Amino acid sequence: MDNNRLAELTEVFRSRFNTSPEMVARAPGRVDLMGSHTDYNEGYVLTMPLDLDTWILFSRREDGESEVMSLDLGEKGTFPVDSPWNSNQPVWLQYVSGVAQVLKDDGFDVPGVNCLIHTTLPIGGGLSSSASLECAAAVMFQHARGFRLERKDMALVCQRAENGFVGMPCGILDQYTSVFGKEGGAILLDCRELSHVQVSLPAEVQPVICDTRAPHLLVDSEYEKRRNQCFKGADVIRRSYPVVKTLRDVTPEFVESAKQDLSDESYKRCSFIVRENIRVLEAASELHA
């Protein structure tokens, strides 16, 4: 964000809250280079952060309330710090209050804040605007109260907020990338071990993101259905191969041997995930070569 834009947002904050922001929290969105639906199957993803991100200007308040304004949506909302989340809040606000609720449930003292949210990410564009908002909110609450989470713990807090309060059973991919991604490179994420290695992109490689004009709304999509089909497929394969915990442990040969016991949909899901994990590792190896 350039200084002129930050100055404009600061003026909006002052006019809305009658005070100056104390700090700005920021978290980027992400795009997957390879590894679709592999994260909740404890597989591998090749992912990278974007130069599009979410900014939260904030100041502390001492009255036990938080007031949140979304500049891009033109909406505002409030929540009490003693019970931040409730299901009647608009979804965009639940990403913030859900993070506050998880932190509170974990024993952290969550302060009241005034905050102004602005994002350069397209909302519903499949670039993790929600995870970006969650991670920026987690940074905000830490700085507002003066505690610090390890990065991995912060990603897990944000994932729990989305799973438990927003109602989206996502894997760790989005939040992990937002927390650990570095400018100019990708990461090979191991979703079982919650570890990664940095992967450099050759100078001649330029990722291109195309806008299909189709909104990406996971909460209202078939995401959970596909997730369940993967889990059911792993359960079937495990009957013959007890070593299998998730599709991470499955080989193409395992899938083929269990084909007659799988539904057509589960067979397709399992085949894709198993081969997608292989493709991710091969791609990362080529980029390292």
C-alpha positions in Angstrom: 0.0 0.0 0.0 1.4 3.4 -0.9 1.8 6.2 1.6 -1.0 8.3 -0.1 -3.5 5.5 0.3 -2.5 4.9 3.9 -2.9 8.6 4.6 -6.4 8.5 3.0 -7.3 5.5 5.2 -6.0 7.2 8.3 -8.3 10.2 7.6 -11.3 7.9 7.2 -10.4 6.2 10.5 -10.1 9.6 12.3 -13.4 10.8 10.9 -15.2 7.5 11.9 -13.7 6.9 15.3 -12.7 10.4 16.3 -9.2 9.2 17.2 -6.0 8.2 15.3 -5.0 4.6 14.6 -2.3 3.3 16.7 -1.0 0.7 14.3 -1.7 -1.1 11.0 -1.9 -4.9 10.7 -1.5 -6.6 7.4 -1.8 -10.1 5.9 -1.6 -11.2 2.2 -3.8 -13.4 0.2 -2.5 -16.5 -1.6 -2.7 -18.4 -4.8 -2.0 -22.1 -5.3 0.5 -23.1 -8.0 -0.4 -26.7 -7.5 -2.3 -28.8 -5.0 -6.0 -28.5 -5.1 -8.0 -30.1 -2.2 -4.9 -31.8 -0.9 -4.6 -29.8 2.3 -7.4 -31.3 4.3 -6.2 -34.8 3.1 -2.9 -34.0 4.9 -1.1 -33.8 1.5 1.2 -31.3 -0.2 0.6 -27.9 -1.7 2.8 -25.6 -3.7 1.5 -22.2 -2.8 2.6 -18.6 -2.7 1.5 -15.2 -1.2 0.2 -12.3 -3.3 1.0 -8.6 -3.3 -2.8 -8.2 -2.7 -3.6 -8.1 1.0 -5.8 -6.9 3.8 -5.0 -4.0 6.0 -6.6 -3.2 9.4 -6.0 0.2 11.0 -6.8 0.0 14.7 -6.8 1.6 18.1 -7.5 0.2 21.5 -10.6 1.0 23.5 -11.4 0.4 27.2 -15.2 0.0 27.3 -15.4 -3.7 26.6 -16.6 -3.3 23.0 -15.1 -3.6 19.6 -16.4 -1.5 16.6 -15.4 -2.7 13.2 -15.9 -1.0 9.8 -15.4 -2.6 6.4 -14.5 0.2 4.0 -14.9 -2.0 1.0 -18.4 -3.3 1.9 -19.5 -0.1 3.4 -20.7 -1.9 6.5 -20.0 -1.8 10.2 -20.6 -3.9 13.3 -19.8 -4.3 16.9 -19.2 -7.1 19.4 -18.4 -7.3 23.1 -15.0 -8.6 24.2 -16.5 -10.9 26.8 -18.4 -12.8 24.2 -17.1 -11.8 20.7 -18.8 -14.1 18.3 -22.5 -14.8 17.6 -24.2 -16.4 14.6 -26.3 -13.3 13.9 -23.3 -11.3 12.9 -22.7 -10.8 9.1 -20.2 -13.3 7.8 -17.5 -10.7 7.2 -17.6 -9.7 10.8 -17.5 -13.3 12.0 -14.0 -13.7 10.6 -12.8 -11.0 13.0 -15.0 -11.9 16.0 -14.3 -15.6 15.5 -10.5 -15.0 15.8 -11.2 -13.0 19.0 -13.4 -15.8 20.3 -10.7 -18.5 19.7 -8.0 -16.4 21.4 -10.3 -15.8 24.3 -11.1 -19.5 24.6 -7.4 -20.2 24.6 -7.0 -17.9 27.7 -5.8 -14.7 26.0 -7.0 -11.3 27.2 -8.7 -9.9 24.0 -9.0 -6.1 24.1 -11.7 -3.9 22.6 -10.7 -2.2 19.4 -11.8 0.3 16.9 -10.8 -1.0 13.5 -11.1 -0.1 9.8 -10.7 -2.9 7.3 -9.5 -2.4 3.7 -8.5 -5.1 1.3 -7.0 -5.1 -2.2 -8.1 -8.7 -2.6 -11.2 -9.4 -4.7 -13.8 -10.7 -2.2 -15.0 -14.1 -3.3 -12.3 -14.4 -5.9 -10.7 -17.5 -4.5 -7.5 -15.7 -3.3 -8.1 -16.2 0.4 -9.5 -12.8 1.3 -11.1 -14.4 4.4 -7.9 -16.0 5.6 -6.1 -12.7 5.0 -8.7 -10.9 7.1 -8.4 -13.6 9.9 -4.6 -13.4 10.0 -4.6 -9.6 10.0 -7.1 -9.7 12.9 -4.9 -12.1 14.8 -2.0 -9.7 14.3 -4.1 -6.8 15.5 -5.3 -8.5 18.7 -1.8 -9.5 19.6 -0.4 -6.1 19.2 -3.3 -4.4 20.9 -2.8 -6.5 24.1 0.9 -7.1 23.9 1.1 -11.0 23.6 2.7 -12.9 20.8 1.8 -16.2 19.1 4.2 -18.4 17.2 3.4 -18.2 13.5 2.2 -21.8 13.3 0.0 -21.2 16.3 -1.4 -18.1 14.7 -2.3 -20.0 11.5 -4.1 -22.7 13.6 -6.0 -20.1 15.6 -7.3 -18.5 12.3 -8.2 -21.9 10.9 -10.1 -22.8 14.0 -12.0 -19.5 13.8 -13.1 -20.3 10.2 -13.9 -24.0 11.0 -15.7 -23.5 14.3 -17.4 -20.1 14.0 -17.7 -19.2 10.3 -18.7 -22.8 9.5 -16.2 -23.4 6.7 -14.3 -26.8 7.2 -11.2 -25.6 5.4 -7.7 -27.1 5.7 -4.7 -25.1 6.9 -3.5 -24.0 3.5 -4.9 -20.4 3.3 -3.9 -19.3 6.8 -0.5 -21.0 6.7 0.4 -19.3 3.4 -0.7 -15.9 4.7 1.4 -16.3 7.8 4.5 -17.9 6.3 4.7 -16.8 2.7 7.5 -14.6 1.6 7.6 -12.1 -1.3 8.9 -13.4 -4.5 8.7 -17.1 -3.8 6.5 -20.1 -3.2 6.4 -22.6 -0.3 6.0 -26.4 -0.5 3.6 -27.0 2.4 3.4 -30.4 4.1 -0.1 -30.3 5.6 0.4 -33.2 7.9 3.6 -32.1 9.5 2.6 -28.4 9.3 6.1 -27.6 7.9 7.3 -26.1 4.7 10.3 -25.3 2.6 10.8 -22.2 0.5 10.8 -22.7 -3.2 12.3 -20.1 -5.5 10.6 -19.3 -8.7 12.9 -18.8 -11.8 13.0 -15.2 -13.0 11.3 -16.2 -16.3 8.3 -17.8 -14.5 5.5 -15.4 -13.9 2.2 -16.7 -12.3 -0.9 -15.4 -14.0 -4.3 -15.3 -12.2 -7.4 -15.2 -14.4 -10.7 -13.8 -13.3 -13.4 -16.2 -14.4 -16.1 -14.0 -13.0 -17.5 -17.0 -11.0 -17.7 -16.1 -7.3 -15.7 -18.4 -5.0 -17.9 -18.9 -2.0 -16.7 -22.0 -0.2 -19.3 -21.8 2.7 -22.1 -22.2 0.1 -20.3 -24.5 -2.3 -19.9 -28.3 -2.6 -16.6 -28.1 -0.8 -17.7 -30.0 2.3 -19.4 -32.7 0.1 -16.1 -33.3 -1.8 -14.2 -33.3 1.5 -16.5 -36.0 2.9 -16.1 -38.1 -0.3 -12.4 -38.0 0.2 -12.7 -39.1 3.8 -15.1 -41.9 2.9 -12.8 -43.1 0.2 -9.8 -43.2 2.6 -12.0 -45.2 5.0 -12.7 -47.8 2.3 -9.1 -48.1 1.3 -8.0 -48.4 4.9 -9.9 -51.7 5.1 -7.4 -53.3 2.8 -4.4 -51.1 3.8 -4.4 -50.4 7.5 -1.4 -48.1 7.1 -3.7 -45.5 5.5 -4.7 -42.6 7.8 -5.7 -40.2 5.1 -5.3 -40.0 1.3 -1.8 -38.7 2.0 -0.8 -42.3 2.6 -2.5 -43.7 -0.5 -0.8 -44.7 -3.7 -2.4 -45.0 -7.2 -2.2 -48.8 -6.8 -4.2 -48.6 -3.6 -6.9 -46.7 -5.3 -7.1 -49.1 -8.2 -7.3 -52.1 -6.0 -10.2 -50.6 -4.0 -12.0 -49.3 -7.1 -14.8 -51.8 -6.9 -15.6 -50.9 -3.3 -15.6 -47.1 -4.0 -18.5 -45.1 -5.3 -17.8 -43.4 -8.6 -17.5 -40.0 -7.0 -15.2 -41.2 -4.2 -13.0 -43.1 -6.8 -12.7 -39.9 -8.8 -11.9 -37.8 -5.8 -9.3 -40.3 -4.4 -7.6 -40.7 -7.8 -7.3 -37.0 -8.2 -5.9 -36.3 -4.7 -3.4 -39.1 -4.9 -2.1 -38.0 -8.3 -2.2 -34.3 -7.3 0.2 -35.0 -4.4 2.6 -36.6 -6.8 2.3 -33.6 -9.2 3.0 -31.2 -6.4 6.2 -33.0 -5.3 7.4 -33.3 -8.9 6.8 -29.6 -9.6 8.6 -28.6 -6.5 11.5 -30.8 -7.4 11.7 -29.3 -10.9 11.8 -25.8 -9.4 14.6 -26.8 -7.0 16.6 -28.4 -9.9 
